[in-house]
Amino acid sequence: MATGMAPPTLAVVVLLIGAAGAFQFEVQPSRTRCIGEDMPKGDVLRMKYKVSPPQAGVINMILTDPFQKELTQKVGEPESSVVVTSQVAGEHRACFFNVGAIPVTLDLTMSAGASAKDYDAIAKRAQKENLKPLELELRRLEDLVVSVHSEMQYMRTREQAHRNTNESTNGRVLYFSLFSMGILVFLGTWQLYYLHKFFKTKKML
């Protein structure tokens, strides 16, 4: 009879989040829950989470880029926050591992792009720079426009990549169909030739 701890079961929940989102979900013992954000290169991702109950929950968190490269991790912290800037475009995934013995509830907030910027800190700095509230709001809108433009460029690039993949796949299907048809024609011709030769040998023709 084998002994030892079974590997944690991975339950992946991949969500394509908008500019910002708040989520609450339960993580069972020895289970993993993952949540993903599709981001263009150079975008800022801000994430904050809290585990309930904090005294009993033991959660480890790992944030990875689209190539599974580890960007940051938190070990056994019941409450934490993370801010990263994407170095490559694609889905960035945060996985939460419940290494404790009881289920825990995880409250998570994620924001990307312009909504991920800390405008409270910017407002404090604006006071030192003597910026008016209207100027601060204009800066916020400018960041939002830049973020939307970047997201549109990223979506256009993805659409082009998907179109190229579809065209390539269609071309391969066409070539394979022609190849298969050629094989069938060859086999049919060969069978006719063989039957003709067989009947001629038997003097049936």
MARVEXPA-347264 format. One record per residue: x, y, z of N, C-alpha, C in turn; residue number from 1. Coordinates in steps of 0.2 Angstrom, whole numbers, plus 5000, padded with zeros to 4 digits. Layout:
<rs>
((X; Y; Z); (X; Y; Z); (X; Y; Z); NUM);
...
</rs>
This chain:
<rs>
((5004; 4994; 5000); (5000; 5000; 5000); (5004; 5006; 5000); 1);
((5003; 5011; 4995); (5008; 5017; 4995); (5006; 5022; 5000); 2);
((5011; 5025; 5002); (5010; 5030; 5007); (5013; 5037; 5005); 3);
((5011; 5042; 5008); (5013; 5049; 5006); (5008; 5053; 5005); 4);
((5009; 5059; 5004); (5004; 5064; 5002); (5002; 5065; 4995); 5);
((4996; 5065; 4993); (4994; 5065; 4986); (4996; 5072; 4983); 6);
((4998; 5073; 4977); (4999; 5080; 4975); (4993; 5084; 4975); 7);
((4993; 5090; 4976); (4987; 5095; 4976); (4984; 5095; 4969); 8);
((4977; 5094; 4970); (4973; 5094; 4964); (4973; 5102; 4961); 9);
((4973; 5102; 4955); (4974; 5109; 4952); (4967; 5111; 4949); 10);
((4964; 5116; 4952); (4957; 5118; 4949); (4959; 5125; 4946); 11);
((4959; 5126; 4940); (4961; 5132; 4936); (4954; 5136; 4934); 12);
((4954; 5142; 4936); (4949; 5147; 4934); (4952; 5152; 4931); 13);
((4952; 5153; 4924); (4955; 5158; 4920); (4950; 5163; 4918); 14);
((4950; 5169; 4920); (4946; 5174; 4919); (4949; 5180; 4915); 15);
((4946; 5182; 4910); (4949; 5188; 4906); (4945; 5194; 4909); 16);
((4949; 5198; 4913); (4946; 5203; 4917); (4946; 5209; 4913); 17);
((4942; 5214; 4915); (4942; 5220; 4911); (4947; 5225; 4915); 18);
((4946; 5231; 4915); (4951; 5236; 4918); (4952; 5234; 4926); 19);
((4946; 5232; 4929); (4947; 5231; 4936); (4942; 5226; 4938); 20);
((4943; 5222; 4943); (4938; 5217; 4946); (4939; 5215; 4953); 21);
((4934; 5213; 4956); (4934; 5211; 4963); (4931; 5204; 4963); 22);
((4934; 5199; 4966); (4932; 5192; 4966); (4932; 5189; 4973); 23);
((4928; 5185; 4974); (4928; 5181; 4981); (4927; 5173; 4979); 24);
((4932; 5169; 4981); (4931; 5162; 4980); (4934; 5158; 4985); 25);
((4932; 5152; 4986); (4934; 5147; 4991); (4939; 5143; 4988); 26);
((4944; 5141; 4992); (4950; 5137; 4990); (4950; 5131; 4995); 27);
((4949; 5125; 4993); (4948; 5119; 4997); (4956; 5117; 4999); 28);
((4956; 5113; 5004); (4963; 5111; 5006); (4966; 5107; 5001); 29);
((4973; 5108; 5000); (4977; 5104; 4995); (4974; 5106; 4988); 30);
((4971; 5111; 4987); (4968; 5113; 4980); (4972; 5120; 4978); 31);
((4971; 5121; 4972); (4974; 5127; 4969); (4969; 5131; 4965); 32);
((4968; 5137; 4965); (4964; 5141; 4961); (4968; 5146; 4958); 33);
((4967; 5147; 4951); (4971; 5152; 4947); (4966; 5157; 4944); 34);
((4969; 5163; 4943); (4965; 5168; 4939); (4970; 5172; 4935); 35);
((4968; 5173; 4929); (4972; 5176; 4924); (4970; 5183; 4921); 36);
((4974; 5187; 4919); (4973; 5193; 4916); (4977; 5194; 4910); 37);
((4973; 5195; 4904); (4977; 5195; 4898); (4979; 5202; 4897); 38);
((4985; 5204; 4896); (4988; 5210; 4896); (4993; 5211; 4890); 39);
((4993; 5218; 4887); (4998; 5219; 4883); (5005; 5221; 4886); 40);
((5010; 5221; 4882); (5017; 5222; 4885); (5017; 5229; 4888); 41);
((5020; 5230; 4894); (5021; 5237; 4897); (5015; 5239; 4901); 42);
((5010; 5235; 4902); (5004; 5236; 4906); (5006; 5235; 4914); 43);
((5002; 5239; 4918); (5003; 5238; 4925); (4998; 5233; 4928); 44);
((4999; 5229; 4932); (4995; 5224; 4935); (4995; 5225; 4943); 45);
((4990; 5227; 4946); (4989; 5228; 4953); (4985; 5223; 4956); 46);
((4987; 5219; 4961); (4983; 5214; 4964); (4983; 5214; 4972); 47);
((4978; 5213; 4975); (4978; 5213; 4982); (4973; 5208; 4984); 48);
((4975; 5204; 4989); (4971; 5198; 4992); (4971; 5198; 4999); 49);
((4966; 5195; 5002); (4965; 5194; 5009); (4962; 5187; 5010); 50);
((4964; 5183; 5015); (4962; 5176; 5016); (4958; 5176; 5023); 51);
((4952; 5173; 5023); (4948; 5172; 5028); (4947; 5165; 5030); 52);
((4947; 5162; 5036); (4950; 5166; 5042); (4957; 5166; 5042); 53);
((4960; 5172; 5043); (4967; 5173; 5043); (4971; 5169; 5047); 54);
((4969; 5167; 5053); (4972; 5163; 5058); (4973; 5156; 5056); 55);
((4969; 5154; 5052); (4969; 5147; 5050); (4971; 5145; 5043); 56);
((4970; 5150; 5039); (4972; 5149; 5032); (4979; 5150; 5030); 57);
((4982; 5145; 5027); (4989; 5145; 5024); (4989; 5145; 5017); 58);
((4990; 5151; 5014); (4990; 5152; 5007); (4996; 5154; 5004); 59);
((4999; 5150; 4999); (5004; 5152; 4995); (5002; 5155; 4988); 60);
((5005; 5160; 4986); (5003; 5163; 4979); (5009; 5164; 4975); 61);
((5008; 5162; 4968); (5013; 5163; 4963); (5010; 5166; 4957); 62);
((5014; 5172; 4955); (5012; 5175; 4949); (5017; 5174; 4943); 63);
((5014; 5171; 4938); (5018; 5170; 4932); (5016; 5173; 4926); 64);
((5021; 5174; 4921); (5019; 5177; 4915); (5017; 5172; 4909); 65);
((5016; 5174; 4903); (5013; 5169; 4898); (5018; 5163; 4897); 66);
((5024; 5164; 4899); (5029; 5159; 4897); (5031; 5155; 4904); 67);
((5026; 5155; 4909); (5027; 5152; 4915); (5033; 5154; 4919); 68);
((5035; 5160; 4918); (5041; 5163; 4922); (5038; 5166; 4928); 69);
((5041; 5164; 4934); (5039; 5167; 4940); (5041; 5174; 4941); 70);
((5036; 5178; 4942); (5037; 5185; 4943); (5037; 5187; 4950); 71);
((5033; 5184; 4954); (5034; 5185; 4961); (5030; 5180; 4965); 72);
((5031; 5179; 4972); (5027; 5174; 4975); (5027; 5176; 4983); 73);
((5021; 5174; 4986); (5020; 5176; 4993); (5019; 5169; 4996); 74);
((5022; 5168; 5002); (5022; 5162; 5006); (5019; 5163; 5012); 75);
((5013; 5160; 5014); (5010; 5160; 5020); (5007; 5167; 5022); 76);
((5006; 5171; 5018); (5004; 5178; 5020); (4996; 5178; 5019); 77);
((4993; 5180; 5025); (4985; 5180; 5025); (4983; 5186; 5021); 78);
((4987; 5191; 5020); (4985; 5197; 5017); (4991; 5200; 5013); 79);
((4990; 5202; 5007); (4996; 5205; 5003); (4994; 5208; 4997); 80);
((4998; 5212; 4994); (4997; 5216; 4988); (5003; 5215; 4983); 81);
((5002; 5215; 4977); (5007; 5214; 4972); (5006; 5219; 4966); 82);
((5012; 5222; 4964); (5011; 5227; 4958); (5017; 5225; 4953); 83);
((5015; 5223; 4947); (5020; 5221; 4942); (5019; 5225; 4936); 84);
((5024; 5225; 4931); (5023; 5228; 4925); (5025; 5222; 4920); 85);
((5020; 5221; 4915); (5021; 5215; 4911); (5027; 5217; 4906); 86);
((5031; 5212; 4905); (5037; 5212; 4901); (5035; 5209; 4894); 87);
((5030; 5205; 4894); (5028; 5202; 4888); (5020; 5202; 4887); 88);
((5018; 5202; 4881); (5010; 5202; 4881); (5008; 5195; 4882); 89);
((5002; 5194; 4884); (4998; 5188; 4885); (4995; 5187; 4892); 90);
((4993; 5181; 4894); (4990; 5180; 4900); (4995; 5179; 4906); 91);
((4994; 5184; 4911); (4997; 5183; 4917); (4993; 5180; 4922); 92);
((4996; 5175; 4926); (4991; 5171; 4930); (4994; 5171; 4937); 93);
((4989; 5172; 4942); (4990; 5171; 4949); (4987; 5165; 4951); 94);
((4991; 5161; 4955); (4989; 5154; 4957); (4989; 5154; 4965); 95);
((4984; 5152; 4968); (4984; 5152; 4976); (4983; 5145; 4978); 96);
((4988; 5143; 4982); (4988; 5136; 4984); (4986; 5136; 4992); 97);
((4981; 5132; 4993); (4979; 5131; 5000); (4983; 5125; 5003); 98);
((4988; 5126; 5007); (4992; 5121; 5010); (4990; 5120; 5017); 99);
((4984; 5123; 5019); (4982; 5121; 5026); (4977; 5115; 5026); 100);
((4974; 5115; 5031); (4969; 5109; 5032); (4962; 5110; 5032); 101);
((4960; 5117; 5031); (4953; 5119; 5031); (4952; 5123; 5025); 102);
((4946; 5123; 5022); (4944; 5128; 5017); (4945; 5135; 5019); 103);
((4947; 5139; 5014); (4948; 5147; 5016); (4944; 5151; 5010); 104);
((4942; 5156; 5012); (4939; 5161; 5007); (4944; 5166; 5006); 105);
((4945; 5168; 4999); (4950; 5173; 4997); (4946; 5178; 4993); 106);
((4947; 5184; 4996); (4945; 5191; 4993); (4950; 5194; 4989); 107);
((4949; 5194; 4982); (4954; 5197; 4978); (4952; 5203; 4974); 108);
((4956; 5208; 4973); (4955; 5213; 4968); (4961; 5214; 4964); 109);
((4959; 5214; 4957); (4964; 5215; 4952); (4962; 5221; 4947); 110);
((4967; 5225; 4945); (4966; 5230; 4941); (4972; 5230; 4936); 111);
((4971; 5233; 4930); (4976; 5233; 4925); (4976; 5239; 4921); 112);
((4981; 5242; 4918); (4981; 5248; 4914); (4981; 5254; 4918); 113);
((4977; 5259; 4916); (4976; 5265; 4919); (4973; 5264; 4926); 114);
((4968; 5259; 4927); (4965; 5259; 4933); (4970; 5256; 4939); 115);
((4975; 5253; 4937); (4980; 5250; 4941); (4985; 5256; 4944); 116);
((4985; 5261; 4942); (4989; 5267; 4944); (4986; 5269; 4951); 117);
((4991; 5271; 4955); (4989; 5273; 4962); (4988; 5281; 4962); 118);
((4982; 5283; 4960); (4980; 5290; 4959); (4980; 5294; 4966); 119);
((4979; 5290; 4972); (4980; 5294; 4978); (4987; 5296; 4979); 120);
((4992; 5292; 4977); (4999; 5294; 4978); (5000; 5300; 4973); 121);
((4997; 5299; 4967); (4998; 5305; 4962); (4995; 5311; 4964); 122);
((4989; 5311; 4968); (4986; 5317; 4970); (4990; 5320; 4975); 123);
((4993; 5316; 4980); (4998; 5319; 4985); (5004; 5322; 4982); 124);
((5006; 5319; 4976); (5012; 5322; 4973); (5010; 5328; 4969); 125);
((5004; 5328; 4967); (5001; 5334; 4963); (5000; 5340; 4968); 126);
((4999; 5339; 4974); (4998; 5345; 4979); (5005; 5348; 4980); 127);
((5010; 5344; 4980); (5017; 5347; 4980); (5019; 5350; 4974); 128);
((5017; 5348; 4968); (5018; 5351; 4962); (5013; 5357; 4960); 129);
((5009; 5358; 4965); (5004; 5363; 4964); (4999; 5362; 4958); 130);
((4998; 5356; 4957); (4993; 5354; 4951); (4986; 5355; 4953); 131);
((4982; 5358; 4949); (4975; 5359; 4951); (4971; 5352; 4950); 132);
((4965; 5351; 4953); (4961; 5345; 4952); (4960; 5344; 4945); 133);
((4958; 5349; 4941); (4957; 5348; 4934); (4963; 5345; 4930); 134);
((4969; 5348; 4932); (4975; 5345; 4929); (4976; 5338; 4931); 135);
((4974; 5336; 4937); (4975; 5329; 4939); (4970; 5325; 4935); 136);
((4964; 5327; 4934); (4959; 5323; 4931); (4961; 5322; 4923); 137);
((4964; 5328; 4921); (4966; 5327; 4914); (4971; 5322; 4913); 138);
((4976; 5322; 4918); (4981; 5317; 4918); (4978; 5310; 4918); 139);
((4973; 5309; 4923); (4970; 5302; 4923); (4966; 5300; 4917); 140);
((4963; 5305; 4913); (4960; 5304; 4907); (4965; 5302; 4901); 141);
((4971; 5305; 4902); (4976; 5304; 4897); (4979; 5297; 4898); 142);
((4980; 5295; 4904); (4982; 5288; 4905); (4977; 5283; 4903); 143);
((4970; 5285; 4904); (4965; 5280; 4902); (4965; 5279; 4894); 144);
((4966; 5285; 4890); (4966; 5285; 4883); (4972; 5281; 4881); 145);
((4978; 5282; 4884); (4984; 5278; 4882); (4983; 5270; 4883); 146);
((4980; 5269; 4889); (4978; 5262; 4891); (4973; 5258; 4886); 147);
((4968; 5262; 4884); (4963; 5259; 4879); (4967; 5258; 4872); 148);
((4971; 5263; 4870); (4974; 5263; 4864); (4979; 5257; 4864); 149);
((4982; 5256; 4869); (4987; 5250; 4870); (4983; 5243; 4870); 150);
((4977; 5243; 4873); (4973; 5237; 4873); (4970; 5236; 4866); 151);
((4968; 5241; 4862); (4966; 5240; 4856); (4971; 5237; 4851); 152);
((4977; 5240; 4852); (4983; 5238; 4848); (4985; 5230; 4849); 153);
((4984; 5229; 4855); (4985; 5222; 4857); (4980; 5217; 4854); 154);
((4974; 5219; 4855); (4968; 5215; 4852); (4969; 5214; 4845); 155);
((4971; 5220; 4841); (4972; 5219; 4834); (4978; 5215; 4832); 156);
((4983; 5215; 4836); (4989; 5210; 4835); (4986; 5203; 4836); 157);
((4982; 5202; 4841); (4980; 5195; 4842); (4975; 5192; 4837); 158);
((4971; 5197; 4834); (4966; 5195; 4829); (4970; 5193; 4823); 159);
((4976; 5197; 4821); (4980; 5196; 4815); (4983; 5189; 4816); 160);
((4985; 5188; 4822); (4989; 5181; 4823); (4984; 5175; 4822); 161);
((4978; 5176; 4825); (4973; 5171; 4824); (4971; 5170; 4817); 162);
((4970; 5176; 4813); (4969; 5175; 4806); (4974; 5172; 4802); 163);
((4980; 5173; 4804); (4986; 5170; 4800); (4986; 5162; 4802); 164);
((4984; 5161; 4808); (4984; 5154; 4810); (4978; 5150; 4806); 165);
((4972; 5154; 4806); (4967; 5151; 4802); (4968; 5149; 4795); 166);
((4972; 5155; 4792); (4973; 5154; 4785); (4978; 5148; 4784); 167);
((4983; 5148; 4788); (4988; 5143; 4788); (4985; 5136; 4788); 168);
((4980; 5135; 4793); (4977; 5129; 4794); (4973; 5127; 4788); 169);
((4969; 5132; 4785); (4965; 5131; 4779); (4969; 5128; 4774); 170);
((4975; 5131; 4773); (4980; 5129; 4768); (4982; 5122; 4768); 171);
((4984; 5120; 4775); (4986; 5114; 4776); (4980; 5109; 4775); 172);
((4974; 5110; 4777); (4969; 5106; 4775); (4968; 5105; 4768); 173);
((4968; 5110; 4764); (4967; 5110; 4757); (4973; 5105; 4754); 174);
((4979; 5106; 4756); (4984; 5102; 4753); (4984; 5095; 4755); 175);
((4981; 5094; 4761); (4980; 5087; 4764); (4975; 5084; 4760); 176);
((4969; 5087; 4758); (4964; 5085; 4754); (4966; 5083; 4747); 177);
((4970; 5087; 4744); (4972; 5086; 4738); (4977; 5080; 4738); 178);
((4981; 5079; 4743); (4986; 5074; 4743); (4982; 5067; 4744); 179);
((4976; 5067; 4748); (4972; 5061; 4750); (4969; 5059; 4743); 180);
((4966; 5064; 4739); (4963; 5063; 4733); (4967; 5060; 4728); 181);
((4974; 5062; 4728); (4979; 5059; 4724); (4980; 5052; 4725); 182);
((4981; 5051; 4732); (4982; 5044; 4734); (4976; 5039; 4732); 183);
((4970; 5042; 4733); (4964; 5038; 4731); (4964; 5036; 4724); 184);
((4965; 5041; 4720); (4966; 5040; 4712); (4971; 5035; 4710); 185);
((4977; 5036; 4714); (4982; 5031; 4712); (4980; 5024; 4714); 186);
((4977; 5023; 4720); (4975; 5016; 4722); (4970; 5014; 4718); 187);
((4965; 5018; 4716); (4960; 5015; 4711); (4963; 5013; 4704); 188);
((4967; 5017; 4702); (4971; 5016; 4695); (4974; 5009; 4696); 189);
((4978; 5008; 4701); (4982; 5002; 4702); (4978; 4996; 4703); 190);
((4972; 4997; 4707); (4968; 4991; 4707); (4965; 4989; 4701); 191);
((4963; 4994; 4696); (4960; 4992; 4690); (4965; 4989; 4686); 192);
((4972; 4991; 4686); (4977; 4988; 4682); (4978; 4981; 4685); 193);
((4978; 4980; 4691); (4979; 4973; 4694); (4974; 4969; 4692); 194);
((4968; 4971; 4693); (4962; 4966; 4691); (4962; 4965; 4683); 195);
((4964; 4970; 4679); (4964; 4968; 4672); (4970; 4963; 4671); 196);
((4975; 4964; 4674); (4981; 4959; 4673); (4979; 4952; 4676); 197);
((4975; 4952; 4681); (4973; 4946; 4684); (4969; 4942; 4680); 198);
((4964; 4945; 4677); (4959; 4942; 4673); (4962; 4940; 4666); 199);
((4967; 4944; 4664); (4970; 4942; 4658); (4974; 4936; 4659); 200);
((4977; 4936; 4665); (4981; 4930; 4666); (4977; 4923; 4666); 201);
((4971; 4924; 4669); (4966; 4919; 4670); (4963; 4917; 4663); 202);
((4964; 4921; 4658); (4961; 4921; 4651); (4954; 4922; 4652); 203);
((4952; 4927; 4657); (4945; 4928; 4657); (4943; 4934; 4653); 204);
((4948; 4937; 4650); (4947; 4943; 4646); (4949; 4942; 4639); 205);
</rs>
